[in-house]
Amino acid sequence: MINKLNLYKGLVLGEGSRAISIEKVNSENIYVRLHSDFQRRIIPTQLIIDLLSHLKRKNISIADFNRKRRVEQGLPHLFSFLNLDYEKFILGYEATISKLCEYELNYLENLPKKSQATSTQLPKPFILLAGISGTGKTRFVKQQAQYFKQDNSNYCLVPVRPDWHEPSDLLGYISRLGNNGAEYIITDFLVFLVAAWKEAIASIEQGEISYNADCVPYWLCLDEMNLAPVEQYFADYLAVIETRHWDNGQYSCEPLLKASVFKQVADYAKLRASLNLQSDKDQALWDYFLAQGISIPPNLIVAGTVNMDETTHGFSRKVIDRAFTIDFGEFFSNDYQHYFSPATQPKALSFSSYSQVDATLISEDKAKASIQFLEAINQVLKASPFELAYRALNELLIAVVCFKPESPIELQAVWDDFLMTKVLPRIEGDSEKLQEDGEKNLLTQLENVFAEQLADIWAEDKTRPDLLRESLKREELAVSCRSKKKLSWMQARLSNNGFTSFWP
């Protein structure tokens, strides 16, 4: 059981959140939800009243207090800043703290089981689901949303049209037709973006957004995403997604829809109503949009379903580099024998709050091993169009943080999936592009490196944990090395056709 004093100090006053996150209650990892429930339901105890009174006497604003707390990373430093005796102030309220924590823990331990269910964080909020038609890619996205909200209000399906060639097809546009002045024509995509913001936001102070760490993920499905050129109609999103940033509960992102657009609109009230922001409680968010524009919410996950045939468009590396690509047939294969009685299910997937990994988030040995792994891969890819850059390393480290491997085999499972989702999707071309010399090519060289780096899971009789699926009893599943099978498939395709790619 958690030390109740540390729990209160961590959740209410911002200390020790990382230490708390690795604790457990009833063997369930519920601290993300615990944090938010605690803060939303906290009552103004005498400790908080006294602290606020002290701030007022010292003429210290709440914003300065929160900013100092984020910078200092610890209560002793903060209380020194406030000229308070840390031990005397905190421990003087131990009885109140203990009673309140008992109440909160009792509440959380009696939550329905579904509320305590954990989710797996995706390293990227933009995923490509590639596979042949009819495998259940769109249904998968809807099911993911339903894990978090039974009414599926956190799910939106947007069918992509072949004639989409610019971002306004998704984000809307200014219309000057009629006699009532300029009007902004909104889209389902934009309305859904705003709905995700309403779910995610905890507070806005002086232009800084604090978000609910356990807010529900909002799943947007772009159905048949590559019927139109993705680089054209999705250009704004692809650029802005790289600007997302988290810092101790604060989130920032460049706008998809700039504030200057709003200044052209004649009827603010009509636009506000169209975005479902007419309530008084949405005033702060509406004011923020007017001042800063509308950016990507921290809890938005965009999933594009992809079929590769003569009617669709391919992907540039700009798209692939910014996506988490899932070969649906390999990760969530159809099994006719279990059509009526499935034995497995996808894990509940959510968004991560990492834009970059620092040394406090990952152990030194895992970071060092992962860097060496990527360096070995890049030695083969150097001087080719497929060479990996800093973004690849950052996203590999984010994947390690998200999937939390505890053993060498689990770490190699993360690497294996990274090869499948980030490295192999980049590789395509004919024999010349893949540097075929009659005996070897890039694929055969990669096979040698993969076999060495994934030594614990590479052999035919070896298995590794499945990171994205589980049994219906929520037990761990074991699968064979995915990148080995995919690499062999790509090599056979090159030998038979003189051309290969990752895409089925």
C-alpha positions in Angstrom: 0.0 0.0 0.0 1.1 3.5 -0.7 2.5 5.8 2.0 -0.4 8.1 2.5 1.6 11.2 3.3 3.7 10.8 0.2 0.6 10.2 -1.9 -1.0 13.5 -0.6 2.3 15.4 -1.1 2.6 14.0 -4.6 -0.9 14.5 -5.9 -1.8 17.8 -4.2 1.5 19.6 -4.1 3.3 18.0 -7.1 6.1 16.1 -5.5 7.2 12.6 -6.3 4.9 11.9 -9.2 7.4 9.7 -10.9 8.0 7.6 -7.8 4.3 7.2 -7.3 3.8 6.1 -10.9 5.6 2.8 -10.3 3.6 1.9 -7.2 0.5 -0.3 -7.3 -2.8 -0.5 -5.6 -4.5 -3.9 -5.6 -1.9 -5.0 -8.2 -3.4 -2.5 -10.7 -1.4 0.3 -12.4 -4.0 3.0 -11.9 -1.9 6.0 -11.0 -2.8 8.1 -14.1 -6.4 7.7 -13.2 -5.7 8.0 -9.5 -3.9 11.4 -10.1 -6.8 12.9 -11.9 -9.6 11.6 -9.7 -7.7 12.8 -6.7 -7.3 16.3 -8.0 -10.8 16.6 -9.4 -12.4 15.4 -6.1 -10.1 17.1 -3.6 -11.8 19.1 -0.9 -10.3 22.4 0.4 -8.5 21.0 3.5 -7.1 23.2 6.1 -3.6 22.7 4.7 -4.6 24.0 1.3 -6.4 26.9 2.9 -3.4 27.9 5.0 -1.1 27.6 2.0 -3.2 29.8 -0.2 -3.4 32.3 2.7 0.3 32.3 2.9 0.6 33.0 -0.8 -1.8 35.9 -0.5 0.2 37.4 2.4 3.4 37.1 0.4 1.8 38.6 -2.7 2.7 35.4 -4.7 0.2 34.5 -7.5 -1.0 31.0 -8.0 0.6 31.1 -11.5 4.0 31.9 -9.9 3.5 29.2 -7.4 2.7 26.6 -10.1 5.6 27.8 -12.3 8.1 27.5 -9.4 6.8 24.1 -8.5 7.4 22.9 -12.0 10.9 24.3 -12.2 12.1 23.2 -8.8 11.0 19.6 -9.0 10.5 19.2 -5.2 8.8 20.6 -2.2 11.8 21.5 -0.1 13.0 23.9 -2.7 9.5 25.3 -3.2 9.0 25.9 0.5 12.3 27.6 0.7 11.1 29.9 -2.0 7.9 30.5 0.1 10.0 31.1 3.3 8.1 28.3 5.0 9.4 25.5 7.3 8.8 22.5 5.1 8.7 19.8 7.7 6.7 21.8 10.2 4.1 22.9 7.6 3.5 19.5 6.0 3.8 17.2 9.1 1.6 19.5 11.1 -1.3 18.3 9.1 -0.5 14.6 9.1 -3.8 13.6 10.7 -5.8 15.6 8.1 -3.7 14.1 5.3 -4.1 10.6 6.5 -7.8 10.8 6.9 -8.2 12.4 3.4 -6.0 9.8 1.8 -7.9 6.9 3.4 -11.1 8.3 2.0 -9.6 8.7 -1.5 -8.0 5.3 -1.6 -11.2 3.6 -0.3 -13.1 5.3 -3.2 -10.6 4.2 -5.8 -10.3 0.6 -4.6 -14.1 0.3 -5.0 -14.2 1.6 -8.5 -15.7 -0.8 -11.1 -13.0 -3.0 -12.6 -13.3 -1.3 -16.0 -12.3 2.0 -14.6 -9.1 0.5 -13.2 -8.2 -1.2 -16.4 -4.8 -0.1 -17.7 -4.0 0.9 -21.2 -0.9 0.7 -23.3 0.6 4.0 -24.5 1.3 4.4 -28.2 4.6 6.1 -29.0 2.9 8.2 -31.7 -0.6 9.6 -32.0 -0.7 9.0 -35.7 -0.9 5.4 -36.9 -1.3 3.8 -40.3 -3.3 0.5 -40.4 -2.1 -1.3 -43.5 -3.7 -4.5 -44.8 -5.9 -6.0 -47.4 -9.5 -4.9 -47.5 -11.9 -6.5 -45.0 -9.5 -7.4 -42.2 -11.3 -5.1 -39.7 -9.1 -2.1 -39.6 -11.9 0.4 -39.3 -13.7 -1.8 -36.7 -10.4 -1.9 -34.7 -10.4 1.9 -34.4 -14.0 2.0 -33.2 -13.3 -0.8 -30.7 -10.3 1.1 -29.3 -12.5 4.1 -28.7 -15.2 2.0 -27.0 -12.7 0.7 -24.5 -12.8 4.1 -23.0 -16.4 5.3 -23.7 -19.2 2.9 -24.3 -21.2 5.5 -26.3 -18.3 5.9 -28.7 -18.5 9.7 -28.4 -14.7 9.7 -28.6 -14.8 8.2 -32.0 -15.2 9.9 -35.4 -15.1 8.3 -38.9 -14.0 10.5 -41.7 -14.1 8.9 -45.2 -11.4 10.3 -47.4 -12.4 11.4 -50.9 -10.2 11.0 -54.0 -10.6 14.7 -54.8 -9.0 16.0 -51.6 -5.9 18.0 -52.4 -5.5 20.6 -49.7 -5.9 20.9 -45.9 -9.2 22.8 -46.1 -10.9 19.5 -47.0 -10.3 18.5 -43.4 -10.0 21.8 -41.5 -12.6 23.9 -43.3 -12.3 27.2 -45.0 -13.5 30.9 -45.1 -16.5 31.5 -47.3 -17.4 35.1 -48.4 -20.6 34.2 -50.2 -23.8 35.9 -49.1 -24.4 39.3 -47.5 -23.6 38.5 -43.9 -19.8 38.8 -44.1 -17.2 36.1 -44.0 -18.2 32.7 -42.5 -16.0 29.8 -41.5 -17.2 26.5 -43.0 -16.4 23.9 -40.4 -15.9 20.1 -40.8 -16.5 17.0 -38.7 -12.8 16.8 -38.2 -12.6 20.3 -36.7 -15.6 19.7 -34.4 -14.1 16.5 -33.2 -10.8 18.2 -32.5 -12.6 20.7 -30.3 -14.5 17.9 -28.5 -11.1 16.2 -27.7 -9.8 19.5 -26.3 -12.9 19.8 -24.1 -12.1 16.4 -22.7 -8.4 17.0 -22.3 -8.2 20.4 -20.7 -7.8 20.8 -17.0 -7.1 24.6 -16.8 -5.8 27.5 -18.8 -3.7 30.1 -17.0 -2.0 32.9 -18.7 -2.0 31.1 -22.0 -0.6 27.9 -20.6 -2.7 24.7 -20.9 -2.7 22.1 -18.1 -4.3 18.8 -19.3 -5.9 15.9 -17.5 -3.2 13.2 -17.4 -5.9 10.5 -17.6 -8.2 12.1 -20.1 -9.9 9.8 -22.5 -8.2 9.3 -25.9 -10.2 10.5 -28.9 -9.9 8.3 -31.9 -10.3 9.8 -35.4 -10.4 7.2 -38.2 -9.5 8.5 -41.7 -11.0 5.7 -43.7 -9.1 4.7 -46.9 -6.6 7.4 -46.1 -4.6 7.1 -49.3 -7.4 7.4 -51.8 -6.1 11.0 -52.0 -2.5 12.2 -51.8 -1.8 12.3 -48.0 1.0 14.8 -48.3 -1.4 17.4 -49.8 -4.6 17.3 -47.7 -2.8 16.3 -44.5 0.2 18.6 -44.8 -0.7 20.9 -41.9 -1.1 18.0 -39.5 2.1 16.4 -40.6 4.0 19.6 -39.9 2.3 20.5 -36.6 2.5 17.0 -35.1 6.3 17.5 -34.6 5.7 20.6 -32.5 3.8 18.9 -29.7 5.6 19.4 -26.3 4.9 18.3 -22.7 6.5 19.9 -19.6 5.3 18.8 -16.2 1.6 18.8 -16.9 1.7 21.6 -19.4 1.1 20.9 -23.1 1.8 23.1 -26.1 1.5 22.7 -29.8 1.6 25.0 -32.9 -1.9 25.7 -34.3 -3.5 23.7 -37.1 -6.0 26.6 -37.5 -4.3 29.9 -36.8 -5.9 32.6 -34.8 -5.8 35.0 -37.7 -8.5 33.0 -39.4 -11.0 33.8 -36.6 -10.4 37.6 -37.1 -11.9 37.3 -40.6 -15.2 35.8 -39.3 -18.1 38.1 -39.1 -20.3 36.2 -36.7 -18.3 34.8 -33.7 -21.4 33.5 -31.9 -22.4 31.3 -34.9 -18.9 29.9 -35.2 -18.7 29.2 -31.4 -22.1 27.4 -31.5 -20.9 25.4 -34.6 -17.9 24.2 -32.5 -20.1 23.3 -29.5 -18.4 25.9 -27.3 -21.4 28.0 -26.4 -21.5 27.0 -22.8 -20.1 29.3 -20.1 -17.7 26.6 -18.9 -16.1 26.7 -22.4 -15.4 30.4 -22.2 -11.7 29.9 -21.3 -11.1 27.4 -24.1 -12.9 29.7 -26.6 -10.8 32.7 -25.6 -7.7 30.5 -25.9 -8.7 29.5 -29.5 -9.3 33.2 -30.4 -5.9 34.2 -29.1 -3.8 31.1 -30.1 -5.7 29.2 -32.7 -6.7 25.5 -32.6 -3.9 23.0 -32.3 -3.7 19.2 -32.0 -5.2 18.1 -28.6 -2.9 16.0 -26.5 -5.4 13.1 -26.4 -6.1 12.9 -30.2 -5.1 9.7 -32.0 -5.5 9.8 -35.8 -5.7 6.3 -37.4 -5.6 6.0 -41.1 -6.7 2.8 -42.8 -4.6 1.9 -45.8 -5.1 -0.4 -48.8 -2.3 -0.5 -51.4 -3.7 -1.1 -54.9 -3.9 0.6 -58.3 -6.6 3.0 -57.1 -4.6 4.4 -54.2 -1.5 6.6 -53.6 1.8 5.6 -52.0 3.4 7.3 -49.0 6.4 9.6 -49.0 9.0 9.1 -46.2 7.6 12.4 -44.7 4.4 10.6 -43.9 6.0 7.3 -42.9 8.5 9.0 -40.6 5.7 10.7 -38.7 3.5 7.6 -38.4 3.4 4.4 -36.3 2.8 1.9 -39.1 1.0 -1.3 -38.3 0.8 -4.2 -40.7 -2.6 -5.2 -39.6 -2.3 -8.8 -40.9 0.9 -9.3 -38.9 -0.2 -7.6 -35.6 -3.9 -8.5 -35.6 -4.3 -11.4 -38.0 -7.7 -12.9 -38.9 -8.3 -16.4 -37.6 -11.3 -18.1 -39.2 -11.2 -20.9 -36.6 -12.0 -18.3 -33.8 -14.6 -16.4 -35.7 -17.4 -17.3 -33.3 -15.2 -17.6 -30.2 -12.2 -15.3 -30.3 -9.3 -16.2 -28.0 -7.5 -12.9 -28.2 -8.2 -9.2 -28.3 -6.3 -6.0 -28.9 -5.0 -4.2 -25.8 -6.6 -0.9 -25.0 -4.3 1.7 -26.6 -3.9 5.3 -25.5 -1.8 8.3 -26.2 1.6 9.0 -24.6 2.7 12.3 -23.1 6.2 12.2 -24.4 7.6 14.3 -27.2 11.2 13.7 -26.2 12.9 11.3 -23.8 15.4 12.6 -21.2 17.7 10.7 -18.9 15.1 10.7 -16.1 12.6 8.6 -18.1 14.7 5.7 -19.2 17.4 3.7 -17.5 21.0 4.1 -18.7 21.4 0.5 -19.8 18.2 0.4 -21.9 19.1 3.7 -23.5 22.6 2.7 -24.3 21.5 -0.7 -25.7 18.8 0.9 -27.8 21.2 3.5 -29.2 23.7 0.7 -30.1 20.9 -1.3 -31.8 19.9 1.7 -34.0 23.5 2.5 -34.8 24.0 -1.1 -36.1 20.9 -0.8 -38.3 22.0 2.6 -39.6 25.5 1.3 -40.5 23.7 -0.8 -43.2 21.4 2.1 -44.3 24.0 4.8 -44.6 24.5 6.1 -48.1 21.1 4.9 -49.0 17.8 6.8 -49.2 16.6 4.9 -46.1 19.2 6.2 -43.6 17.7 7.0 -40.2 18.0 10.4 -38.4 17.5 11.8 -34.9 13.7 11.5 -35.1 14.1 7.7 -35.4 16.2 7.5 -32.3 13.9 9.7 -30.3 10.9 7.6 -31.3 12.7 4.3 -30.4 13.5 5.7 -26.9 9.8 6.8 -26.6 8.7 3.3 -27.5 11.0 1.9 -24.8 9.5 4.2 -22.3 5.9 3.5 -23.4 6.1 -0.3 -23.4 8.2 -0.6 -20.2 10.3 -3.7 -21.0 11.7 -5.4 -17.9 13.9 -8.1 -19.4 16.2 -8.4 -22.4 13.6 -10.4 -24.3 10.9 -7.7 -23.7 13.4 -5.0 -24.8 14.1 -7.0 -28.0 10.3 -7.2 -28.5 10.1 -3.4 -28.5 13.0 -3.3 -31.0 11.3 -5.9 -33.2 8.1 -3.9 -33.3 10.1 -0.7 -33.9 11.6 -2.4 -37.0 8.1 -3.3 -38.2 6.5 0.1 -37.5 9.3 2.6 -38.3 12.2 1.0 -40.2 10.9 -1.5 -42.7 8.0 0.7 -44.0 10.7 3.1 -45.3 12.3 0.5 -47.5 11.1 0.0 -51.1 12.4 -0.1 -54.6 14.0 -2.3 -57.2 17.3 -4.2 -57.2 19.3 -1.1 -58.1 17.8 1.0 -55.3 18.4 -1.8 -52.8 22.0 -2.1 -54.0 21.8 -5.7 -55.4 25.2 -7.0 -56.5 24.3 -10.6 -57.3 25.1 -11.9 -53.8 23.7 -9.5 -51.3 21.5 -6.4 -51.0 20.3 -4.1 -48.3 17.7 -6.7 -47.1 20.3 -9.5 -46.7 22.6 -7.1 -44.9 19.8 -6.1 -42.6 18.9 -9.7 -42.0 22.4 -10.3 -40.6 22.2 -7.3 -38.3 18.7 -8.2 -37.1 19.8 -11.8 -36.3 22.6 -10.4 -34.2 20.7 -7.7 -32.4 17.6 -9.8 -31.8 19.5 -12.9 -30.9 17.2 -13.9 -28.0 14.0 -14.0 -30.2 15.3 -14.6 -33.8 15.4 -18.4 -33.9 12.4 -20.3 -35.2 11.9 -21.9 -31.7 12.0 -18.5 -29.9 9.1 -16.3 -29.0 8.6 -12.8 -27.6 5.7 -11.1 -25.8 3.0 -9.5 -27.9 2.9 -5.9 -26.9 -0.4 -4.9 -28.6 -2.6 -8.0 -28.0 -3.6 -10.1 -25.0 -5.8 -13.1 -24.4 -9.4 -12.6 -23.4 -8.3 -13.4 -19.8 -5.9 -10.5 -20.1 -2.9 -12.9 -20.1 0.3 -12.3 -22.0 0.6 -13.7 -25.5 3.8 -15.0 -27.2 4.5 -14.5 -30.9 7.5 -15.2 -33.1 9.8 -12.5 -34.3 7.8 -10.3 -36.6 10.6 -8.5 -38.5 12.2 -11.8 -39.4 9.0 -13.0 -41.2 8.4 -9.6 -42.8 12.0 -9.3 -44.0 11.8 -12.8 -45.7 8.6 -11.8 -47.4 10.1 -8.6 -48.7 13.2 -10.5 -49.9 11.1 -13.0 -51.7 9.1 -10.3 -53.4 12.3 -8.6 -54.6 13.6 -11.9 -56.0 10.4 -12.8 -57.8 9.4 -9.3 -59.0 12.5 -7.3 -59.1 10.8 -4.8 -56.8 9.7 -4.9 -53.2 8.0 -2.8 -50.5 6.7 -3.2 -47.0 3.1 -2.7 -47.9 0.8 -5.8 -48.4 
